[in-house]
Amino acid sequence: METMDSTNPTLIDGQTSQGTATIAGNAWLVINLPGTGSGYGKFTVDGNLNFSGTYNPMIAGNTPGTCDTLYVDQSMNVQPGSYLQAAVNGTPIPGTWTIIITGGNNINKFSGNNDSATGLHDTNNQPEDGDYQLSF
C-alpha cells in the first residue's frame, strides 16, 4: 500500500464487527510519506492485525520520538519468523522511539532484528502493554 501524498494510510479489516486484517507471505511493511517533508509517517490498522513479514520502520536517530509508527487500534499478533529491520536516519543519540502502538494487548517480540547493525535495542510492551519501542 502506498500513498502518493502526505496522507497517512489506513488498512480497514472490511468488517464493522472488529475483524482481523492480515499482512502475510513474508511481506515488507515500509512507511514512507514523501509529501510530509520528514518522510516519517503513521500506518493505521482499523481492527486487529496478524503480522507475518518484515517491519521496516525509519527513525530519526538524532531526534528521539520521531519515527514511523504502526498503529493498530485493537490487538496485534506478531507471527513466528517475523523480522524487525529498523532504518536509522542520522547518528543516534540516547533516547527512545515507539514504532508500534496497539490497543493494549501484550505484543510478541519479533523473531529477529538488525539491532547489532544499528546499535538499537528493541523492547516489546514498553512503555505500555501493546507498544514496541526502540532505544539507543
N, CA, C and O atoms as CSV, one atom per row, in Angstrom:
chain,resi,resn,atom,element,x,y,z
A,1,MET,N,N,0.839,-1.162,0.000
A,1,MET,CA,C,0.000,0.000,0.000
A,1,MET,C,C,0.887,1.229,0.000
A,1,MET,O,O,1.840,1.316,0.774
A,2,GLU,N,N,0.582,2.151,-0.844
A,2,GLU,CA,C,1.398,3.357,-0.943
A,2,GLU,C,C,0.485,4.553,-1.158
A,2,GLU,O,O,-0.484,4.488,-1.914
A,3,THR,N,N,0.815,5.654,-0.475
A,3,THR,CA,C,0.114,6.895,-0.764
A,3,THR,C,C,1.071,7.785,-1.544
A,3,THR,O,O,2.285,7.724,-1.345
A,4,MET,N,N,0.540,8.591,-2.408
A,4,MET,CA,C,1.372,9.460,-3.234
A,4,MET,C,C,1.340,10.907,-2.736
A,4,MET,O,O,1.840,11.812,-3.404
A,5,ASP,N,N,0.745,11.114,-1.554
A,5,ASP,CA,C,0.695,12.453,-0.980
A,5,ASP,C,C,1.028,12.347,0.505
A,5,ASP,O,O,1.596,11.341,0.931
A,6,SER,N,N,0.697,13.341,1.286
A,6,SER,CA,C,1.085,13.363,2.697
A,6,SER,C,C,0.057,12.734,3.627
A,6,SER,O,O,0.185,12.853,4.846
A,7,THR,N,N,-0.963,12.066,3.084
A,7,THR,CA,C,-1.963,11.445,3.951
A,7,THR,C,C,-1.428,10.140,4.524
A,7,THR,O,O,-0.680,9.418,3.866
A,8,ASN,N,N,-1.825,9.849,5.765
A,8,ASN,CA,C,-1.441,8.593,6.408
A,8,ASN,C,C,-2.405,7.499,5.972
A,8,ASN,O,O,-3.618,7.681,6.081
A,9,PRO,N,N,-1.904,6.364,5.481
A,9,PRO,CA,C,-2.789,5.297,5.011
A,9,PRO,C,C,-3.429,4.533,6.167
A,9,PRO,O,O,-2.862,4.436,7.255
A,10,THR,N,N,-4.619,3.996,5.909
A,10,THR,CA,C,-5.348,3.179,6.879
A,10,THR,C,C,-5.769,1.890,6.212
A,10,THR,O,O,-6.324,1.907,5.114
A,11,LEU,N,N,-5.510,0.773,6.867
A,11,LEU,CA,C,-5.963,-0.540,6.418
A,11,LEU,C,C,-7.173,-0.899,7.258
A,11,LEU,O,O,-7.075,-0.995,8.482
A,12,ILE,N,N,-8.313,-1.099,6.613
A,12,ILE,CA,C,-9.540,-1.429,7.318
A,12,ILE,C,C,-9.850,-2.892,7.058
A,12,ILE,O,O,-9.732,-3.376,5.933
A,13,ASP,N,N,-10.247,-3.583,8.108
A,13,ASP,CA,C,-10.431,-5.027,8.016
A,13,ASP,C,C,-11.596,-5.458,7.138
A,13,ASP,O,O,-11.728,-6.652,6.873
A,14,GLY,N,N,-12.437,-4.560,6.679
A,14,GLY,CA,C,-13.526,-4.909,5.771
A,14,GLY,C,C,-14.809,-5.298,6.481
A,14,GLY,O,O,-15.813,-5.603,5.837
A,15,GLN,N,N,-14.780,-5.288,7.796
A,15,GLN,CA,C,-15.960,-5.645,8.561
A,15,GLN,C,C,-16.212,-4.559,9.594
A,15,GLN,O,O,-15.290,-3.854,10.004
A,16,THR,N,N,-17.431,-4.431,10.002
A,16,THR,CA,C,-17.744,-3.474,11.053
A,16,THR,C,C,-17.757,-4.134,12.419
A,16,THR,O,O,-18.039,-3.477,13.421
A,17,SER,N,N,-17.453,-5.442,12.474
A,17,SER,CA,C,-17.503,-6.176,13.742
A,17,SER,C,C,-16.116,-6.478,14.280
A,17,SER,O,O,-15.911,-7.520,14.902
A,18,GLN,N,N,-15.145,-5.575,14.050
A,18,GLN,CA,C,-13.785,-5.743,14.567
A,18,GLN,C,C,-13.143,-7.039,14.070
A,18,GLN,O,O,-12.666,-7.843,14.871
A,19,GLY,N,N,-13.132,-7.241,12.771
A,19,GLY,CA,C,-12.480,-8.391,12.166
A,19,GLY,C,C,-10.969,-8.280,12.272
A,19,GLY,O,O,-10.461,-7.436,13.011
A,20,THR,N,N,-10.241,-9.124,11.542
A,20,THR,CA,C,-8.783,-9.153,11.615
A,20,THR,C,C,-8.182,-8.969,10.235
A,20,THR,O,O,-8.535,-9.684,9.297
A,21,ALA,N,N,-7.274,-8.013,10.109
A,21,ALA,CA,C,-6.504,-7.822,8.879
A,21,ALA,C,C,-5.245,-8.681,8.987
A,21,ALA,O,O,-4.773,-8.956,10.091
A,22,THR,N,N,-4.708,-9.100,7.859
A,22,THR,CA,C,-3.513,-9.938,7.862
A,22,THR,C,C,-2.493,-9.385,6.888
A,22,THR,O,O,-2.811,-9.101,5.733
A,23,ILE,N,N,-1.264,-9.234,7.360
A,23,ILE,CA,C,-0.121,-8.941,6.498
A,23,ILE,C,C,0.694,-10.223,6.518
A,23,ILE,O,O,1.258,-10.585,7.550
A,24,ALA,N,N,0.760,-10.915,5.381
A,24,ALA,CA,C,1.329,-12.259,5.365
A,24,ALA,C,C,2.221,-12.473,4.150
A,24,ALA,O,O,2.415,-11.580,3.326
A,25,GLY,N,N,2.752,-13.675,4.067
A,25,GLY,CA,C,3.535,-14.070,2.913
A,25,GLY,C,C,4.893,-13.406,2.859
A,25,GLY,O,O,5.394,-13.091,1.779
A,26,ASN,N,N,5.500,-13.189,4.033
A,26,ASN,CA,C,6.804,-12.542,4.127
A,26,ASN,C,C,6.802,-11.154,3.496
A,26,ASN,O,O,7.795,-10.728,2.907
A,27,ALA,N,N,5.680,-10.456,3.626
A,27,ALA,CA,C,5.549,-9.095,3.096
A,27,ALA,C,C,6.414,-8.130,3.888
A,27,ALA,O,O,6.734,-8.377,5.051
A,28,TRP,N,N,6.791,-7.024,3.245
A,28,TRP,CA,C,7.523,-5.936,3.900
A,28,TRP,C,C,6.546,-4.814,4.170
A,28,TRP,O,O,5.753,-4.460,3.298
A,29,LEU,N,N,6.591,-4.241,5.382
A,29,LEU,CA,C,5.812,-3.051,5.686
A,29,LEU,C,C,6.776,-1.898,5.830
A,29,LEU,O,O,7.555,-1.838,6.782
A,30,VAL,N,N,6.720,-0.974,4.871
A,30,VAL,CA,C,7.567,0.213,4.859
A,30,VAL,C,C,6.640,1.418,4.827
A,30,VAL,O,O,5.761,1.503,3.969
A,31,ILE,N,N,6.829,2.349,5.755
A,31,ILE,CA,C,6.008,3.556,5.817
A,31,ILE,C,C,6.853,4.701,5.277
A,31,ILE,O,O,7.924,4.991,5.810
A,32,ASN,N,N,6.376,5.348,4.225
A,32,ASN,CA,C,7.118,6.464,3.652
A,32,ASN,C,C,6.116,7.470,3.117
A,32,ASN,O,O,5.366,7.179,2.185
A,33,LEU,N,N,6.106,8.647,3.707
A,33,LEU,CA,C,5.173,9.684,3.277
A,33,LEU,C,C,5.950,10.822,2.644
A,33,LEU,O,O,6.328,11.770,3.333
A,34,PRO,N,N,6.194,10.744,1.345
A,34,PRO,CA,C,7.051,11.723,0.685
A,34,PRO,C,C,6.546,13.151,0.749
A,34,PRO,O,O,7.350,14.079,0.663
A,35,GLY,N,N,5.260,13.363,0.896
A,35,GLY,CA,C,4.724,14.717,0.887
A,35,GLY,C,C,4.781,15.430,2.228
A,35,GLY,O,O,4.347,16.577,2.330
A,36,THR,N,N,5.315,14.766,3.277
A,36,THR,CA,C,5.291,15.369,4.610
A,36,THR,C,C,6.513,16.222,4.894
A,36,THR,O,O,6.510,16.991,5.855
A,37,GLY,N,N,7.545,16.109,4.094
A,37,GLY,CA,C,8.780,16.841,4.365
A,37,GLY,C,C,9.737,16.036,5.224
A,37,GLY,O,O,10.950,16.096,5.025
A,38,SER,N,N,9.204,15.278,6.182
A,38,SER,CA,C,10.078,14.487,7.056
A,38,SER,C,C,10.227,13.068,6.549
A,38,SER,O,O,11.245,12.425,6.803
A,39,GLY,N,N,9.226,12.567,5.836
A,39,GLY,CA,C,9.264,11.187,5.386
A,39,GLY,C,C,8.770,10.195,6.425
A,39,GLY,O,O,8.560,9.026,6.100
A,40,TYR,N,N,8.577,10.630,7.679
A,40,TYR,CA,C,8.093,9.730,8.721
A,40,TYR,C,C,6.578,9.753,8.724
A,40,TYR,O,O,5.967,10.798,8.498
A,41,GLY,N,N,5.964,8.595,8.982
A,41,GLY,CA,C,4.511,8.553,8.930
A,41,GLY,C,C,3.913,7.554,9.880
A,41,GLY,O,O,4.603,6.903,10.664
A,42,LYS,N,N,2.606,7.455,9.785
A,42,LYS,CA,C,1.824,6.563,10.634
A,42,LYS,C,C,0.964,5.699,9.728
A,42,LYS,O,O,0.259,6.212,8.859
A,43,PHE,N,N,1.019,4.400,9.928
A,43,PHE,CA,C,0.184,3.456,9.197
A,43,PHE,C,C,-0.816,2.902,10.196
A,43,PHE,O,O,-0.423,2.317,11.205
A,44,THR,N,N,-2.104,3.079,9.930
A,44,THR,CA,C,-3.147,2.671,10.868
A,44,THR,C,C,-3.859,1.426,10.372
A,44,THR,O,O,-4.221,1.332,9.199
A,45,VAL,N,N,-4.060,0.469,11.276
A,45,VAL,CA,C,-4.896,-0.699,11.016
A,45,VAL,C,C,-6.126,-0.540,11.894
A,45,VAL,O,O,-6.030,-0.507,13.121
A,46,ASP,N,N,-7.274,-0.443,11.257
A,46,ASP,CA,C,-8.536,-0.249,11.958
A,46,ASP,C,C,-9.123,-1.620,12.265
A,46,ASP,O,O,-9.937,-2.135,11.498
A,47,GLY,N,N,-8.716,-2.208,13.375
A,47,GLY,CA,C,-9.133,-3.558,13.757
A,47,GLY,C,C,-7.951,-4.299,14.356
A,47,GLY,O,O,-7.048,-3.680,14.919
A,48,ASN,N,N,-7.952,-5.613,14.240
A,48,ASN,CA,C,-6.857,-6.464,14.706
A,48,ASN,C,C,-5.888,-6.703,13.556
A,48,ASN,O,O,-6.244,-6.527,12.391
A,49,LEU,N,N,-4.655,-7.107,13.887
A,49,LEU,CA,C,-3.659,-7.377,12.852
A,49,LEU,C,C,-2.859,-8.619,13.188
A,49,LEU,O,O,-2.282,-8.723,14.271
A,50,ASN,N,N,-2.825,-9.566,12.253
A,50,ASN,CA,C,-1.869,-10.678,12.291
A,50,ASN,C,C,-0.740,-10.282,11.364
A,50,ASN,O,O,-0.964,-10.041,10.178
A,51,PHE,N,N,0.481,-10.210,11.897
A,51,PHE,CA,C,1.618,-9.733,11.107
A,51,PHE,C,C,2.618,-10.856,10.903
A,51,PHE,O,O,3.114,-11.442,11.866
A,52,SER,N,N,2.911,-11.151,9.647
A,52,SER,CA,C,3.910,-12.150,9.291
A,52,SER,C,C,4.738,-11.570,8.155
A,52,SER,O,O,4.302,-11.544,7.005
A,53,GLY,N,N,5.927,-11.109,8.485
A,53,GLY,CA,C,6.770,-10.490,7.466
A,53,GLY,C,C,7.859,-9.672,8.113
A,53,GLY,O,O,8.302,-9.974,9.221
A,54,THR,N,N,8.293,-8.633,7.422
A,54,THR,CA,C,9.346,-7.745,7.906
A,54,THR,C,C,8.777,-6.341,8.073
A,54,THR,O,O,8.184,-5.786,7.148
A,55,TYR,N,N,8.963,-5.779,9.253
A,55,TYR,CA,C,8.572,-4.394,9.515
A,55,TYR,C,C,9.831,-3.548,9.440
A,55,TYR,O,O,10.808,-3.810,10.143
A,56,ASN,N,N,9.805,-2.521,8.576
A,56,ASN,CA,C,10.971,-1.699,8.294
A,56,ASN,C,C,10.700,-0.231,8.636
A,56,ASN,O,O,10.579,0.601,7.737
A,57,PRO,N,N,10.604,0.097,9.951
A,57,PRO,CA,C,10.370,1.494,10.311
A,57,PRO,C,C,11.641,2.314,10.220
A,57,PRO,O,O,12.737,1.793,10.426
A,58,MET,N,N,11.500,3.597,9.913
A,58,MET,CA,C,12.641,4.513,9.922
A,58,MET,C,C,12.539,5.389,11.156
A,58,MET,O,O,11.454,5.838,11.526
A,59,ILE,N,N,13.692,5.632,11.797
A,59,ILE,CA,C,13.723,6.531,12.943
A,59,ILE,C,C,14.682,7.676,12.644
A,59,ILE,O,O,15.646,7.519,11.895
A,60,ALA,N,N,14.401,8.829,13.243
A,60,ALA,CA,C,15.322,9.960,13.180
A,60,ALA,C,C,16.294,9.782,14.340
A,60,ALA,O,O,15.958,10.070,15.489
A,61,GLY,N,N,17.490,9.311,14.038
A,61,GLY,CA,C,18.456,8.979,15.077
A,61,GLY,C,C,18.803,10.134,15.990
A,61,GLY,O,O,19.055,9.931,17.178
A,62,ASN,N,N,18.820,11.337,15.456
A,62,ASN,CA,C,19.198,12.496,16.262
A,62,ASN,C,C,17.991,13.222,16.861
A,62,ASN,O,O,18.139,14.292,17.451
A,63,THR,N,N,16.788,12.635,16.708
A,63,THR,CA,C,15.575,13.237,17.271
A,63,THR,C,C,14.720,12.144,17.917
A,63,THR,O,O,13.799,11.631,17.281
A,64,PRO,N,N,15.010,11.781,19.170
A,64,PRO,CA,C,14.209,10.739,19.830
A,64,PRO,C,C,12.713,11.038,19.735
A,64,PRO,O,O,12.273,12.176,19.901
A,65,GLY,N,N,11.953,9.990,19.467
A,65,GLY,CA,C,10.499,10.115,19.343
A,65,GLY,C,C,10.018,10.304,17.927
A,65,GLY,O,O,8.846,10.054,17.647
A,66,THR,N,N,10.881,10.738,17.018
A,66,THR,CA,C,10.477,10.953,15.629
A,66,THR,C,C,10.767,9.688,14.829
A,66,THR,O,O,11.922,9.299,14.656
A,67,CYS,N,N,9.686,9.044,14.338
A,67,CYS,CA,C,9.849,7.762,13.651
A,67,CYS,C,C,8.559,7.382,12.938
A,67,CYS,O,O,7.514,8.005,13.126
A,68,ASP,N,N,8.660,6.341,12.113
A,68,ASP,CA,C,7.475,5.719,11.549
A,68,ASP,C,C,6.761,4.985,12.672
A,68,ASP,O,O,7.397,4.442,13.575
A,69,THR,N,N,5.425,4.973,12.610
A,69,THR,CA,C,4.650,4.289,13.642
A,69,THR,C,C,3.561,3.443,13.000
A,69,THR,O,O,2.809,3.914,12.147
A,70,LEU,N,N,3.490,2.190,13.424
A,70,LEU,CA,C,2.399,1.294,13.062
A,70,LEU,C,C,1.394,1.364,14.205
A,70,LEU,O,O,1.711,0.996,15.336
A,71,TYR,N,N,0.180,1.838,13.913
A,71,TYR,CA,C,-0.865,1.964,14.924
A,71,TYR,C,C,-1.970,0.960,14.632
A,71,TYR,O,O,-2.583,0.991,13.565
A,72,VAL,N,N,-2.220,0.066,15.589
A,72,VAL,CA,C,-3.261,-0.955,15.464
A,72,VAL,C,C,-4.267,-0.680,16.572
A,72,VAL,O,O,-3.931,-0.792,17.752
A,73,ASP,N,N,-5.500,-0.320,16.211
A,73,ASP,CA,C,-6.418,0.116,17.260
A,73,ASP,C,C,-6.995,-1.018,18.101
A,73,ASP,O,O,-7.640,-0.759,19.117
A,74,GLN,N,N,-6.779,-2.250,17.702
A,74,GLN,CA,C,-7.190,-3.398,18.516
A,74,GLN,C,C,-5.925,-4.163,18.927
A,74,GLN,O,O,-5.019,-3.571,19.514
A,75,SER,N,N,-5.850,-5.453,18.631
A,75,SER,CA,C,-4.686,-6.245,19.032
A,75,SER,C,C,-3.824,-6.597,17.825
A,75,SER,O,O,-4.296,-6.621,16.688
A,76,MET,N,N,-2.545,-6.871,18.100
A,76,MET,CA,C,-1.597,-7.259,17.056
A,76,MET,C,C,-0.902,-8.536,17.484
A,76,MET,O,O,-0.448,-8.664,18.621
A,77,ASN,N,N,-0.826,-9.476,16.561
A,77,ASN,CA,C,-0.132,-10.735,16.809
A,77,ASN,C,C,1.054,-10.822,15.853
A,77,ASN,O,O,0.872,-10.966,14.644
A,78,VAL,N,N,2.266,-10.735,16.396
A,78,VAL,CA,C,3.475,-10.880,15.591
A,78,VAL,C,C,3.727,-12.374,15.443
A,78,VAL,O,O,3.994,-13.068,16.425
A,79,GLN,N,N,3.641,-12.864,14.214
A,79,GLN,CA,C,3.775,-14.294,13.943
A,79,GLN,C,C,5.234,-14.738,14.034
A,79,GLN,O,O,6.136,-13.939,13.779
A,80,PRO,N,N,5.479,-16.006,14.395
A,80,PRO,CA,C,6.855,-16.533,14.405
A,80,PRO,C,C,7.510,-16.341,13.038
A,80,PRO,O,O,6.866,-16.511,12.002
A,81,GLY,N,N,8.777,-15.991,13.046
A,81,GLY,CA,C,9.522,-15.767,11.814
A,81,GLY,C,C,9.493,-14.322,11.338
A,81,GLY,O,O,10.186,-13.976,10.381
A,82,SER,N,N,8.703,-13.473,11.988
A,82,SER,CA,C,8.645,-12.059,11.597
A,82,SER,C,C,9.927,-11.354,12.019
A,82,SER,O,O,10.557,-11.721,13.011
A,83,TYR,N,N,10.303,-10.330,11.246
A,83,TYR,CA,C,11.600,-9.681,11.416
A,83,TYR,C,C,11.433,-8.170,11.534
A,83,TYR,O,O,10.620,-7.573,10.829
A,84,LEU,N,N,12.195,-7.564,12.418
A,84,LEU,CA,C,12.224,-6.117,12.588
A,84,LEU,C,C,13.527,-5.589,12.020
A,84,LEU,O,O,14.605,-5.923,12.511
A,85,GLN,N,N,13.433,-4.764,10.984
A,85,GLN,CA,C,14.619,-4.193,10.363
A,85,GLN,C,C,14.494,-2.676,10.361
A,85,GLN,O,O,14.005,-2.077,9.403
A,86,ALA,N,N,14.947,-2.067,11.454
A,86,ALA,CA,C,14.852,-0.615,11.591
A,86,ALA,C,C,15.902,0.071,10.731
A,86,ALA,O,O,17.014,-0.428,10.560
A,87,ALA,N,N,15.528,1.221,10.194
A,87,ALA,CA,C,16.451,2.062,9.442
A,87,ALA,C,C,16.663,3.337,10.249
A,87,ALA,O,O,15.708,3.950,10.726
A,88,VAL,N,N,17.924,3.730,10.397
A,88,VAL,CA,C,18.256,4.899,11.195
A,88,VAL,C,C,18.717,6.019,10.265
A,88,VAL,O,O,19.660,5.852,9.492
A,89,ASN,N,N,18.039,7.159,10.355
A,89,ASN,CA,C,18.414,8.334,9.589
A,89,ASN,C,C,19.216,9.244,10.518
A,89,ASN,O,O,18.671,9.781,11.482
A,90,GLY,N,N,20.499,9.419,10.235
A,90,GLY,CA,C,21.358,10.231,11.102
A,90,GLY,C,C,22.040,9.383,12.157
A,90,GLY,O,O,21.857,8.166,12.206
A,91,THR,N,N,22.819,10.023,12.990
A,91,THR,CA,C,23.546,9.336,14.058
A,91,THR,C,C,22.671,9.299,15.309
A,91,THR,O,O,22.233,10.343,15.792
A,92,PRO,N,N,22.412,8.084,15.843
A,92,PRO,CA,C,21.536,8.006,17.010
A,92,PRO,C,C,22.149,8.656,18.254
A,92,PRO,O,O,23.352,8.572,18.500
A,93,ILE,N,N,21.278,9.302,19.022
A,93,ILE,CA,C,21.645,9.828,20.332
A,93,ILE,C,C,20.773,9.091,21.352
A,93,ILE,O,O,19.764,8.499,20.969
A,94,PRO,N,N,21.130,9.110,22.631
A,94,PRO,CA,C,20.305,8.399,23.609
A,94,PRO,C,C,18.847,8.861,23.568
A,94,PRO,O,O,18.550,10.056,23.552
A,95,GLY,N,N,17.960,7.886,23.554
A,95,GLY,CA,C,16.538,8.194,23.518
A,95,GLY,C,C,15.724,6.975,23.154
A,95,GLY,O,O,16.255,5.871,23.042
A,96,THR,N,N,14.413,7.181,22.968
A,96,THR,CA,C,13.500,6.098,22.606
A,96,THR,C,C,12.611,6.525,21.445
A,96,THR,O,O,12.349,7.709,21.235
A,97,TRP,N,N,12.156,5.518,20.699
A,97,TRP,CA,C,11.260,5.706,19.565
A,97,TRP,C,C,10.203,4.612,19.655
A,97,TRP,O,O,10.547,3.430,19.656
A,98,THR,N,N,8.931,4.973,19.730
A,98,THR,CA,C,7.850,3.986,19.789
A,98,THR,C,C,7.386,3.715,18.361
A,98,THR,O,O,6.778,4.573,17.719
A,99,ILE,N,N,7.681,2.510,17.874
A,99,ILE,CA,C,7.425,2.172,16.473
A,99,ILE,C,C,6.121,1.420,16.259
A,99,ILE,O,O,5.639,1.333,15.129
A,100,ILE,N,N,5.532,0.868,17.338
A,100,ILE,CA,C,4.232,0.196,17.249
A,100,ILE,C,C,3.409,0.604,18.466
A,100,ILE,O,O,3.899,0.597,19.595
A,101,ILE,N,N,2.159,0.959,18.218
A,101,ILE,CA,C,1.208,1.234,19.286
A,101,ILE,C,C,-0.052,0.423,18.977
A,101,ILE,O,O,-0.599,0.509,17.877
A,102,THR,N,N,-0.509,-0.365,19.956
A,102,THR,CA,C,-1.731,-1.156,19.764
A,102,THR,C,C,-2.761,-0.759,20.810
A,102,THR,O,O,-2.527,0.117,21.643
A,103,GLY,N,N,-3.896,-1.423,20.744
A,103,GLY,CA,C,-4.982,-1.158,21.665
A,103,GLY,C,C,-4.747,-1.660,23.073
A,103,GLY,O,O,-5.650,-1.580,23.907
A,104,GLY,N,N,-3.555,-2.178,23.368
A,104,GLY,CA,C,-3.244,-2.533,24.748
A,104,GLY,C,C,-2.964,-3.995,25.020
A,104,GLY,O,O,-2.703,-4.354,26.168
A,105,ASN,N,N,-3.008,-4.867,24.000
A,105,ASN,CA,C,-2.691,-6.262,24.261
A,105,ASN,C,C,-1.184,-6.449,24.401
A,105,ASN,O,O,-0.413,-5.612,23.933
A,106,ASN,N,N,-0.759,-7.533,25.038
A,106,ASN,CA,C,0.667,-7.863,25.057
A,106,ASN,C,C,1.086,-8.221,23.637
A,106,ASN,O,O,0.410,-8.996,22.961
A,107,ILE,N,N,2.188,-7.662,23.193
A,107,ILE,CA,C,2.664,-7.900,21.831
A,107,ILE,C,C,3.918,-8.770,21.894
A,107,ILE,O,O,4.800,-8.554,22.726
A,108,ASN,N,N,3.980,-9.751,21.004
A,108,ASN,CA,C,5.144,-10.650,20.945
A,108,ASN,C,C,6.353,-9.911,20.405
A,108,ASN,O,O,6.220,-8.927,19.677
A,109,LYS,N,N,7.548,-10.398,20.771
A,109,LYS,CA,C,8.779,-9.875,20.157
A,109,LYS,C,C,8.904,-10.432,18.746
A,109,LYS,O,O,8.382,-11.504,18.442
A,110,PHE,N,N,9.596,-9.698,17.893
A,110,PHE,CA,C,9.920,-10.192,16.566
A,110,PHE,C,C,10.947,-11.307,16.714
A,110,PHE,O,O,11.772,-11.275,17.627
A,111,SER,N,N,10.903,-12.288,15.825
A,111,SER,CA,C,11.837,-13.421,15.893
A,111,SER,C,C,13.270,-12.999,15.628
A,111,SER,O,O,14.205,-13.608,16.150
A,112,GLY,N,N,13.451,-11.962,14.822
A,112,GLY,CA,C,14.794,-11.478,14.506
A,112,GLY,C,C,14.783,-9.972,14.323
A,112,GLY,O,O,13.730,-9.358,14.153
A,113,ASN,N,N,15.987,-9.382,14.362
A,113,ASN,CA,C,16.103,-7.943,14.192
A,113,ASN,C,C,17.513,-7.599,13.720
A,113,ASN,O,O,18.390,-8.461,13.668
A,114,ASN,N,N,17.713,-6.344,13.382
A,114,ASN,CA,C,19.035,-5.863,12.970
A,114,ASN,C,C,19.642,-4.959,14.044
A,114,ASN,O,O,20.389,-4.034,13.725
A,115,ASP,N,N,19.324,-5.225,15.317
A,115,ASP,CA,C,19.832,-4.411,16.425
A,115,ASP,C,C,21.356,-4.313,16.424
A,115,ASP,O,O,21.905,-3.238,16.664
A,116,SER,N,N,22.040,-5.416,16.158
A,116,SER,CA,C,23.508,-5.382,16.215
A,116,SER,C,C,24.091,-4.454,15.150
A,116,SER,O,O,25.161,-3.881,15.356
A,117,ALA,N,N,23.409,-4.298,14.023
A,117,ALA,CA,C,23.896,-3.423,12.956
A,117,ALA,C,C,23.606,-1.945,13.243
A,117,ALA,O,O,24.347,-1.071,12.793
A,118,THR,N,N,22.536,-1.666,13.987
A,118,THR,CA,C,22.139,-0.277,14.228
A,118,THR,C,C,22.563,0.244,15.596
A,118,THR,O,O,22.628,1.455,15.808
A,119,GLY,N,N,22.849,-0.662,16.519
A,119,GLY,CA,C,23.159,-0.258,17.888
A,119,GLY,C,C,21.922,-0.014,18.731
A,119,GLY,O,O,22.026,0.379,19.893
A,120,LEU,N,N,20.751,-0.244,18.152
A,120,LEU,CA,C,19.487,-0.047,18.868
A,120,LEU,C,C,19.128,-1.296,19.666
A,120,LEU,O,O,19.683,-2.370,19.436
A,121,HIS,N,N,18.201,-1.146,20.598
A,121,HIS,CA,C,17.654,-2.269,21.358
A,121,HIS,C,C,16.145,-2.215,21.208
A,121,HIS,O,O,15.536,-1.159,21.382
A,122,ASP,N,N,15.535,-3.359,20.884
A,122,ASP,CA,C,14.081,-3.382,20.752
A,122,ASP,C,C,13.470,-4.030,21.994
A,122,ASP,O,O,13.993,-5.010,22.525
A,123,THR,N,N,12.354,-3.463,22.440
A,123,THR,CA,C,11.671,-3.930,23.641
A,123,THR,C,C,10.176,-3.972,23.383
A,123,THR,O,O,9.576,-2.971,22.992
A,124,ASN,N,N,9.576,-5.136,23.602
A,124,ASN,CA,C,8.128,-5.226,23.458
A,124,ASN,C,C,7.445,-4.818,24.761
A,124,ASN,O,O,8.017,-4.933,25.845
A,125,ASN,N,N,6.207,-4.337,24.627
A,125,ASN,CA,C,5.362,-3.921,25.745
A,125,ASN,C,C,5.979,-2.798,26.579
A,125,ASN,O,O,5.848,-2.774,27.802
A,126,GLN,N,N,6.649,-1.876,25.903
A,126,GLN,CA,C,7.214,-0.693,26.546
A,126,GLN,C,C,6.917,0.526,25.695
A,126,GLN,O,O,7.070,0.415,24.478
A,127,PRO,N,N,6.521,1.642,26.194
A,127,PRO,CA,C,6.370,1.944,27.613
A,127,PRO,C,C,5.092,1.376,28.218
A,127,PRO,O,O,4.943,1.397,29.440
A,128,GLU,N,N,4.156,0.865,27.399
A,128,GLU,CA,C,2.924,0.262,27.892
A,128,GLU,C,C,2.680,-1.043,27.170
A,128,GLU,O,O,3.267,-1.294,26.117
A,129,ASP,N,N,1.795,-1.900,27.740
A,129,ASP,CA,C,1.427,-3.128,27.054
A,129,ASP,C,C,0.920,-2.791,25.665
A,129,ASP,O,O,0.118,-1.872,25.494
A,130,GLY,N,N,1.385,-3.529,24.680
A,130,GLY,CA,C,0.959,-3.320,23.313
A,130,GLY,C,C,1.838,-2.365,22.520
A,130,GLY,O,O,1.663,-2.232,21.309
A,131,ASP,N,N,2.767,-1.706,23.171
A,131,ASP,CA,C,3.695,-0.817,22.464
A,131,ASP,C,C,4.996,-1.554,22.176
A,131,ASP,O,O,5.336,-2.519,22.859
A,132,TYR,N,N,5.708,-1.103,21.182
A,132,TYR,CA,C,7.006,-1.688,20.823
A,132,TYR,C,C,7.965,-0.526,20.639
A,132,TYR,O,O,7.696,0.399,19.873
A,133,GLN,N,N,9.077,-0.579,21.342
A,133,GLN,CA,C,9.954,0.565,21.413
A,133,GLN,C,C,11.381,0.215,21.026
A,133,GLN,O,O,11.870,-0.876,21.320
A,134,LEU,N,N,12.033,1.144,20.369
A,134,LEU,CA,C,13.467,1.061,20.113
A,134,LEU,C,C,14.166,2.071,21.026
A,134,LEU,O,O,13.629,3.145,21.299
A,135,SER,N,N,15.338,1.727,21.484
A,135,SER,CA,C,16.096,2.666,22.324
A,135,SER,C,C,17.567,2.610,21.941
A,135,SER,O,O,18.054,1.617,21.401
A,136,PHE,N,N,18.257,3.701,22.236
A,136,PHE,CA,C,19.695,3.792,21.982
A,136,PHE,C,C,20.360,4.312,23.234
A,136,PHE,O,O,21.580,4.475,23.263
